[in-house]
């Protein structure tokens, strides 16, 4: 099934005598991407096995295992049917909901097959109703199965007739959808009974379901699958196609093309970040490692960050008392770009200076320790008209900079982009403070950025948790397996997607530049109280808060998602690049004030070795430490669940003494 921004839609028509070849031919002719077929539990002949080539089984057919009255009969069928699905290369199999009274027995069978299914790229979709009790049963099953990444939810939407007070119910449903996304939502199904009929006789969804559909697609439309469950109730509509279900598909495609969805899924930014969704990356260590040319290129495509930096430099120059900052004999503004890379901030500094149109000159020092990047910088200084005669390139670690390197000049403004996903995790404090305190700078030297704050929020995400566990055996991008302890005590940069932030992020700690505090260690204790809205408008923990969702959810103030499982923490930051008086310029990846359109930083995920369950009405306490010793900086973290003074559950302290992960200073 094709990946990308296109919404992948399939057709399910229950058949007594399954023949996937006939249904697939007519469904694809009508525009559907895949069909379902009942999986065999015996050795009877099937016409479609010889009629369809392996290509179609591997790309366009999803298997279905029907519900049985007896759990023993069901489990016996599951074993045979999933084995056949693996044999045929079928990409996904739909299983019925777990029986509430016998979830453990059901989970045992699924877990026994899940590893082989995962090895053969077969997904297991558990059909789950959009109800709190159904999600609870699924969550128990998933934990019993030890969180296999190929096990997920196929959410079955309810008919409108089952909804009481639709206006208030939508808010409740959104909260449950938010919870389901964190449980690894693989697909959503729309029974044809869900559709109404408009004045022209065509199928349509009630306003409530349109809102829910848009909410799901905006959140996970790039990876989720949609299933229409027939047979058609609108088969007399003109142009219904061979399947008689084409009008349902056309309506779903119509909803997908609404502006509110295309503005989220079809932007250049969305296209660029799609390959990174839920893919764990080791954080950059620019002090230890040299970045590659392509990495610099990717960062430079950010349409917001560099514009904000230019604005900050302009405001700094504009508000400086230049007559006091510059000596009478030297009317030159000195700007140093710390970690110049390929020089985007160098260009922005010169452009900001020229905006002022003042009778002074400018000199920019491009400081870069990467010897390979120096070749590019030197070429720019020689050949770029904007740089020529202005830029001096120095191949140096900024911590070794002296006045001699600067031709005895003092720096007026230091510009750096050493910020990491958590603000300080690329060691901006360790780099900038020594430089600002050195003889290279004045008392009036301005640092851009001036101030940054780290934020933390709990996250519910089976996907991130299983991805972290996977690093123990097969790290992303190759390399040596980390082992389970190291894998679960390492923080990862990730474009969160199939994740649900469960509480509003809270400030963790701050850094200022210049700083009077030489101690770079920090600690924080954060208390996350029950959130009646389940932080639904905070989505996956990356991107701006959705005010529309906030408004809808607020109409159901008494709604609660029940218990929630936390799989770790998300770290983000805000940074004040420059501030003086009424002049201020800031950037942020914290959802509460996200810099819309900026994609230079994704959140930092701190996994929990074991997920921690937070019962309804309970608090989550989080402790984090930033520690430094012997040229290393690392984080330690843990969490405790408590209610009315009683401790219910706790995680261990992760990464004690930096035993599994650290940043080299």
N, C-alpha and C positions, 0 to 999 in steps of 0.2 A: 504494500500500500504506500502510495507516494507521500513523502514528507513535504513540508513547506507551508505556506500561508493558506493554501487551498483547503477548504473544509472537506474532509473525507467522509462520505455518506454511503451507508450500506442499506440493504433491504432484507428483511426477515419475514418470510411468509411460511408459517408452519405447514409441513407437508406430511401426509401419511406415508407416501412412497417418495423418499427423497431422490431428487435428480438435480444435482447442482448445475449440470451442464445446460439444461433447458432454462432454468431460472437465471443463470449468469448471462446467457446470450440475450435474453429479453431485457434484463435489468441494465446491462451495459449499453444496450441500444437506447434505453430511456435515460441514460446519464448517470446511473448509480456506479459507485466505485467498487463495491464488493457485495456479496450475498452470503447468507448463512445456509448451512445444511446440517441435518441431523446426523450425528456420528453413529456408525454401526456398532452394535454390541454382539454381533454374531458374524458368521462367515458367509452370509448370503451374498449373492452377486449384486453388483450395482452397475447400472449402465454408464454413469458418469465417470467411473474410474478409467474406463477405456476411451471415453469420448473427450476427456479433458487432458491436456498435457500438464506436466509438472509445473510449468510456469504459472498456470492459472491457480492451481492449488496453493502455490507458495505466495501468491500476491493478492488474490481476489476472493478467497473463500474463508469464512470463519465458521468453525464447528460449534454445534449446540448440543449440550447434554441435557435431556429432559428431566424434569423433577419426577421423583418416585415416592410412593407412599412409605416404603420401607427404606430406612437408612442403609440397611445391609445390601438391599438390591441396588440402591443408588451407588454406593461405594464400589460394588462389584462392577457396575457398568463403567464408572469413571476410569478405573484402571485400564480396561480394554479400549475404551474410546479415546483416551488421551494417548495411549500407545499407538493407536492407528493414526491419530492426528500428527504425531511426531513422525511416523513413517511417511506420511504424505507431504510433510513440510508445511502443514497448515499454520498460518502465523498466529492465530488466536483461537481460544476455545471458551465458550460461555458456559458457566456452571450455575446451577440454581443457588438460591440463598441458603446459607447454613441453617439447619434446623436448630432453633433456640435451645432446646433441651439437650442436644447432642453435638454441640459445636466441636468439642475436643475430638470425637471420633471422626467427624467430617474433616477436620484439619489434619489429622494424622494421615489420612489417605492422600490429601492434596499435597502435603509436604513430602510424602514419599515419592511423588511424581514430579514435584516442582523443579528439583535440581536437574533431572534429565530434560524436562521441558525447556528450562532456561538455557541449558547447553545447546539445545537445538532451536533457540530463538522462538519458542512458542510461548505466547502470553496466556495467562489464565485470568479471565474476566469473571468476577463473582457478581451475579445479578443482585442488586441491592436497591430496595425502595428508599425514597427520600423521606425517611422517618428516623427519628432519634434512636428508636429501639433497633432498627435494621442496621444502622451504622455502628451501633454498639456491638451487635453480633459479628459484623464483619471485622471490626477492630480486634476483637478477641481472637477470631480465626487467624488474622494476619500475624498477630503476635505469637500464637501457637505455632504458626508455620515459620517462625524465626525470620520474618520480614524479607522473604524472597522478592527481588525486584520485579519479577515477571508476574507477580500476583497483584491484581488491582480491582477496582470497582467498575462495574457497568451500572450506572445509575438509571433506574427506571422511573421516569417522570409520571406523576399521578394525574388522572383525569381531573378536569376542573370541578366536576361534580363532587369530588372528594374534599374540596377545599371549603372551609367555613371562613366567612369574612375575608374574601380574597385580598383586599387592600392590606390588612394586617398580616395575613398569611405569607405574602411575598417576602416580608422582612424575615420571618421565621425560616422560610425556605432558603433564603440567601445565607443565613447563618449556617444551616445544615450543608449547603453546597460548599461553603468556605471550609467546613470541617472535612467534607468528602474529598476535596482537592488535596488536602494534606495527607489523606489516606491513600493517595495514588489513584486518582480518577483516570481510568483508561478510556471509557466510552459512556455515552448517554443514549438512552433509547426513548423514542417517542411513539407510543402506540397510536394507531390511527384513531382510536376512540377519543384521544385527547383533542382532536381537531374539531373546530366548529365549521359552519358553512356560511360563507358571506352571501351578499345579495345576488351575486352572479353564479352562485352554486359551487364555488371553489372552496377548498379547505383553507382554514385560517386558524391561528391560535388566539386564545383569549389574551387580552392585554397583559394579564399577570404572567402567563407563560412566555410571552414575547420578552418581557423584562428578564425573566430567569434565563431564557436562552441566550440573550445578549450578554448577560453577566457571565455565564459559563464560557462563551466563545471568546469574549475579551480576555478572560483570565487564561484559558488553556486551549484556545482554538487552533494553535499550531500543532498540537500533539493529540488532542482528544478525537475520538471517532464518534460519529452520529449514526444511529440505527433507526430506520423507520420500520415499525412492526405492523404488518398488514394481516389479512387482505384488505384491499381498498374499500372504503365506505363511500367513495366518490367516483366509482368506476364509470359513471355516465357522463362525467365532465369531458367536453371535447378535448382531444389531444392527450388522453390519459395514458397512451402508450400501451405496449404489450403487457406490461405488468399491472396496468391500471393504477399504479401508484406514482406515476410521474408528477402529478400536481403537488404531492407532498414534498417531493424533492425540489421542485421549482420554488415552492414557498420557502423552504429552508434556505435555499440559495439566495432568495430575495432578502431574507432577514440578514444573512451573512454580509450582504453588500451595503447594508445601511452605514451611513457616515460614522456613527458612534463606534462601529466595529472596525471599519477600514482605517480610521484614524489611529487605531491601536495596532492592528496586525499588518497593515500594508505600507508602513513607512520605511524609509531607507534604514533608519535606526533598527526597526524590528527585523528587517532582513539580515542586517549585519550581526545581530546578537543571537539569531536563531541557532546557529551551531553550538553556542555556548550554554544553552538552556540546561540547567541541572547538571552541568559537567564540572566536576570539582577540579580546581587548578591549584597547584602549589603557589603560595604568594610570592611575588617578585622579591628578590634580595639584591637590589641595585648596588649596594655597597660591596657585596661579595661577588656577584656575577655581572657580566657585561651583557646588556640587552642586544638582541639582534635587530638588524635593519628593518625587517618586516614589523617588529613590535613597535618601533618608533612610528612607522607609517600608520599603523592602526590607531595609535593614540592621537595622532595629528588630525584624524578625521572627525574628532569630536567637535561639533559645531558650537558648543556652549562654553566649554572650559576656557579656551584660549581667548574668546571674546571677553569673558569675565576677567581674565588676567590682564588684558589690555586696559579694560575699564579701571581696574584697581591701580595699575601703574599710572594711568592718567590722573586719577584722583590723588594719588600720593604726590606726584609732581605738582599738581595744581595747588595742593594745600601746604606744601613745603614752604618754609620761609627761605627762599633760595638765596637771599642776600646774606642771611646768617649762616646758611649751610655751606655756601661756597666762599672761598677766600677771594679777595679782590684781585689777586694775581692769577687766579685760575677760575675762569668762568666756564667750567666744564662739569656737567652732571655725570657722575660715575655710577653705572649700573652693573652689577654682577649677576649673571644667571648661573645659579648653582645646579649642576646636572643639566647641561644644555641639550643633550641628546643630538637631534638633527637641527636644533635651533629655532623651533617655533616661538618660544618665549623671547628669543633675541629679536626676531622680527617684530613681535608685538610691542616690545619695549621701545624700539625705534619709532614705530608708528604712533605710540602713545605720546612720545616726546614731540613729534612733529605736529600732533593735534594742538599743542599749546601755542605754537608760533611765538616763541620767546627768543630774545637775542642772546642765546647761550648755545654752547656746543654740547655734544653728548659723546661719551665713550662707553662702550659695552664690552665687558669681559665675559666670554663664553667659557665657563669652567666645566670640563668634562674629563672623567678618569678613563673612559672607554677608548683605548687607542684606535680601534677601528672606526668609531664615530668621529674621531678627530679629522680623518681624511675628508669626510663630508663637510664638516664645519670649516675647515681650511679652504675647501673649494668654494663654499658660500662666501667666505670673507674676501676671496680673491675675485669672484666672478659676479656676485649678486650686487647690482647697483645700490640697493638699499643698505647693504652692509659695508660696502667698500669705503675704507678710510675711517670707519667707526668701530669695527669689531676686532678685538684681539682674542685669539683662541689660545687657551691654555690647557694642556693635557695634565691635569692634576686632580688629586683627591682634595676636595674643598677643605678638609680638616688639616691639610698641610700648607694651606695658602699663607703667604707672608706679604708684607709691604713691598719686598723686593720684586715679587712676581707682578705687582701692580704698578711698577715704575714709580714707586713711592706715593701713589695716589691712595686716598681713602674712599671707601665705598659709601655712596649716598643711599642706594636702594639695593637690597638683595632680593632676587626673585627666584623661587624654587617651586618645583612640583614634586617634592619628595613625599607627599601625602600618600598613604595607602588606604585600603578599604576601611580600616578601623581608625584612620587618622594618623596614628603614630607608628603603625606596624612596619613602615619602611625606614624607621629610625630618623625621621625629620628632627626630633628633639636633640638626638646625639650629634647630628651634623650641624644644625643651624646655631645652637647656643654657643659652642666653642668659636665658631666663625664670628658671630656677633660680638663676642667678648674679646676678640683678638685685636691686635694693633691695626688690622686692615679696615676696621670700622670706626665710626665716630660715635659719640654719645647720641647723636641725632639720627643715626642710620636706621632706615625703615626696613622691616622684613615683610615680604609678601610671600606667604601668609603671615598674619599677625597672631592669629588665635585659632585653635580648633578644639572641638569637643567630640569625644567618642560616645556612641549610643549603643545600647544593647536591648534586644527584645527576644523573648522565647519564640521558638518556631516549631510547628507540628509538620513533619514531612517524612513520611515513610521513604520517599524517593531519596532525599539527601542522606538519610540514615543508611540505607542499603548501599548507596554509592560510596559512602565513607568506609563501610565494611569491605566493599570490593577492593579498596586500595590495599588491603592486607595481602591480596593475592595477585591482582592485576592492576597496578597503578595506571591512572589516565596518562596517556602519552608514552607508556612504556616505562622502562627502568626496573629496578629491583623491587620485589614485593616488600611492603612496609612491615608486615606482621600486624596482628590484630591490635596489640597495645599501642604501637606507634600510629597506626591508621586512625584509631579513635581518640588519640591525644594530639592530633595535628589540626590546625585551623586551615580552612580552604577558602579561596576566593571562588565564588560561584554566582552565576546569574540565576537566582532562584526563580522557579517557575511552578513546578508541582509542589508548592509549599503554602503554608498558611501561617502568617504571623498571628499569634494568639493574644497579644496585649500591645498597647502602645509602647513604643521604644522609650527608654529612659536614659538620661545622661549618665555617663560612667565616670569620665575624668576629662581634664582639660590641660592644654599646654599653651603657653604664651611665648611670643618672641618679640623683643628680647625678654629673657627670663632672669629673675633674681634668685630662683631656686635651683641649685645645682643637682638636686635629687630627681632622677628621672623615674624612680619607682612610683607606682600608684596602686591603690586598692579601692574597691567599691563593693558595697552591699546594697542590693536593689530589691525592693519588695513589689511584686506584681500581684495585685488584688484581682478577684474575680471580675471579668469583663462581660457584662450582660450582652454586649453586641458581638462578642468573640472577635473583636478587632477586624470585622469583616471588611471595612473600607480600607484597611491597611494591606489587603491582598496578600501577595507572596512575600512581602517584606522588601520589595524593590520597586521603585516608582512612586509617583505621587499618590496621596490619599484620594480615593474616589468619593467626592462629595455627594454624587448622586446616590451611591450605595448607602452612605451615611444617612441621607434623608429618608430612604426607604426603610432601612433597618430601625431607625428611631421610631417608626410607627408601630413597632412590636417590642416595646421596652421590657415586657415581662418574659420575652423569649430567652432561652438559654440552650447552648449546645450540649449541656450535660457535662460529663467528664471529658477531659481532653488529654491526649498523650503528647508530651513534649520530647522532641528528638534532638534538641540542642539550642544554641543561641545564634542570633544574627548580629554581627557588628557592623555599624555604619558610622558616618561622621558628618559634621557640618564644619565649615571653615570660613572664618572671616578673613578675606584676603587683605582688605584694608578698611580702616574705620577711623574717622576723626570728625568730631562734631556731627553734623548731619550727613556727612559723606560716608557711605558704607557700601562695600561690595562683598558678597558672600557666595559660596557654592555649597551644595549639600547633596548627599545621597540618603539621608534619613527621610523616611516617607512623610513625616509631618511637615517638612518644608523642602521637598525634593526639587532640585534644579531640573526642570522638565527639559528633555532633549539631550541631557548630558549622559554619556555612556562610558566615560573613562574608568570608572570604578564600579565594581560589583560588590555586594556584601561579603563579609567574612563570616564563614560558618564554623562555629565551635561545636563539634558533635558531642553527644553524651554517649558513653560506652554502652549504657543500657538506657532505653527510653524510660521516662519517668511519668507516671500517671497522676494527673491532678483531678481529684473528684470535684464535682460541682460544689461551689461555695468555698473552695480551699484556696490558700495563698501559695505562691511560688516565690521563695527567696533565692536570689542568685548572688554568688560571690565571685569576683574576678580580681586577679592580681597581675600587675605588670612588674616583672622582676628583672634585675640586671646584675651581671657578675662576670668578670673575666672576659670582657669583650662580647658577651652574649646578652640578648634580650629575649625574654619568653613570657608567655601568658599561662596562668593556671586558672581553673574554673571549676565550680561545682554548683549544685542546686539542692534545695530542700523544700518539700511540700509539708505544709502544716495547716492546722485548722483549730482555732480556739486554744492555742498554746500547745497542742499535741502534734508532735512530728509524725507524719504519716509515711513518708518515703524520703530517701536521699540518694544522691549520686556520690560516687567517690570524688576526691579532688583529682582533676585531670592534669597531667603533664607536670607532676611535682619536680621541682628543680630543673625544669626544662629537659627532662630525660628523653622525651620523644620528639620535640620540635622547638626550635629557637631561631632567632635572627642573628646573623653575625654582624657585629658592630665594626 
